[in-house]
Amino acid sequence: MKIKNINMDNARILKRRYLLIIFALIGLMTSCNTDDIKTKNYYTFTGETVASFCKSKSNLSIFYRIINESNSYNMLSVYGHFTCFAPTDSAFNAYFVAKNIKYSDLTTEDKQTIVNNHIIRNETKEYLTSDFEEGALPTPNMSDRFLVISYSNAVPGHQVILVNKSAPILVKDNKVHNGVVHIVGKIVEPSEDNLLSVMKEHDYFKLFSQAFELTNLSDSVKGIYDYSYKDPSPGADRTNVVGYSVAVLHTKKVGYTIFAEPDDIFKAQNINNLEELVEFCKQHYGTQDLNDYTSRNNPLNKFISYHMLNRQMSTNAFIYSGPNTSAYAMDQRYEYYETMLTKRLIEIKAGNKINTLKDGTFVGVNESRSNLDGMNGYVHALTKVLVYDENNMVTDVLNKRIRVDAYAIPPQLTNNNLRWNLDDIRTISPDFCGKYLKFNPACKIILWGSNSWDDHQADEISIRGWYDFTLRLPPVPPGTYEIRFGYNAVPWRGIAQLFIDNQIVGIPVNLAIGGSDPTVGWIADTETNDNGVENEKMMRNRGYMKSGNAIYNSGYNITLRQAKNDLRVIVGTFTFQDYDYHYFRAKNVEREDGEFHLDYIEYVPVSYLDKENTD
């Protein structure tokens, strides 16, 4: 049978199998840290490379000297995908004056840090200016810090691209064999400041930084690494998981995001000092522990906590912006995160609109005052005062289908650049995600990503072995909800027993059964007279739904609703009396090689079911 005669679902399965084989072969290749590159193992270009480009430019002589003396020349001469922000000699001279040092004062370690701060090494691509957008570049530099891109129109008619808000790109997109070089007019220095210091450096955050410090919440956003994490594979960058060579993580980073009102935004609400801010907070958060600002029950403390997330995100990382969203649904993209005000969610929609009401009002993000980076996170400026308004959140913002990507729940996946990372396949140890995702030692985790797979936001958590895992769901307001999960049915899936809050739910679900099976009853919308309405009802009676039209496979130009093997299982209907966490658990009950596809979860208030669309 020729490939052109295979139906679309089988073709996708076949392509996926090929991709898995390719990933496995890639994983078998030699892997090493950038510090350990041996040139004899790599092809060295005879044409221009990042290293030779810097050597050839007279105005980059100091940077070239630093490359040489930090033993980085060989690394920047071999095959790879390097993005280099090369500072000019003038930039270095200004740097030496500002630091009151001479070149001779630089140690070898200093020189290596300078190189690492200016180089991004990606497995598959380098970053041209056409790839830039306001916010952080997707891959950290070799110092493991993200570089922030912003734009300035200080010179009329001339847009300047800035790196980390201060280093202008003077000459862009110099393509070389192993990457691209952008020449910059200032040294790129990732901030070593904590987030409180970052706010204090900007005079428009005076009141918020005062409240932040007074509540002692500044102590809650310290640190860069979780030092309790034990390296599962010391000395090895890859390990074998069910036959695939996958990348492992040797460290676990922590990170934070703070939304803050500038002083002028407070003043627009007649809030001019701390006393007036406390009075405002009492209206929304009560009067408990009024004399103790450090109490998590204090209204000012609650106000500030609701502005904080335990994950590091620039403004272009709040919501998915890749190609696997239907073109017509790009403005409908959204994400939900739990804030550091315990058990309270924040919604962020396309355009970085926070807690959008049905009448269209929202709290916005001021890009020009945002992406202020500290050593472990970002501060972003708001356009209105942000509060958790109980009535608006319960009856409006959260009174809808809440679809949450599995990767969006554990902050560890965001803080360690695992979310939306399509460059490699990775694994995590049982303790990596802490209370957010727990699994037994027999569970084998693979983190996939591809624009050509049937996945929400292009990534999935593949769970193998005799798994027994529990995913902590985001806390929602009290009420009665239908809970579902989405997946792609293929032959290598297994049978799982499901649980909610550790209570068994129904009979085990066979994830290998596709939509054409009579127990599912999938019929394409285009093959019905009512665009699939009755078919959806019949599927619901069997415990299934089609996937959503908003979710897209850009490799095949098809929405997941159009694919018969992309389904949602209706786990059940549940009534919750209080704001609290709820837990989705699945246990393998069939065979060791039966896979669970953990992609996305949905909460839907039962009162909203008749209003729900096909997205």
Buried (B, 14 or more C-beta within 10 A) or exposed (E): EEEEEEEBBBBBBEBBEEBBEEBBEBBEEEBEEBEEBEEEEBEBBEEBBBBBBBBEBEBBBBBBBBBBBBEBBBBBBBBBBBBBBBBBBEBBEBBBEEEEEEEEEBEEEEBBBBBBBBBBBBBEBBBBEEEBEBBBBBBBBBBBBBBBBBEEEEEEEEEBBBBBEBBBBBBBEBEBBBBBBBBBBBBBBBBEBBBBBBBBBBEBBBBBBBBBBBBEBBEBBEBBEBEEBEEBBEEEBBBEBBEBBBBBBEEBBBBBBBBBBBBEBBEEEEBEEBEBBBEBBBEBBEEBBBEEBEBBEBBBBBBBBBBBBBBBBBBBBBBBBBBBBBEEBEEEBBBBBBBBBEBBBBBBBBEBBBBBBEEEEBBBBBBEBBBBBBBBBBBBBBBBBBBBBEEBBBEBBBBBBBBBBBBBBBBBBBBBBBBBBBBBBBBBBBBBBBEBBBBBEEBBBBBBBBBBBBBBBBBBBBBBBBBBBBBBBBBBBEBEBBBBBBBBBBEBBBBBBBBBBEEEBEEBBBBBBBBEBEEBBBBBBEEEEEEBEEBBEEBBEBBBBBBBBBBBBBBBEBBBBBBBBBBBBBBBEBEBEEBEBBBBBBBBBBEEEBBBBBBBBBBBBEEBEEEBEBB
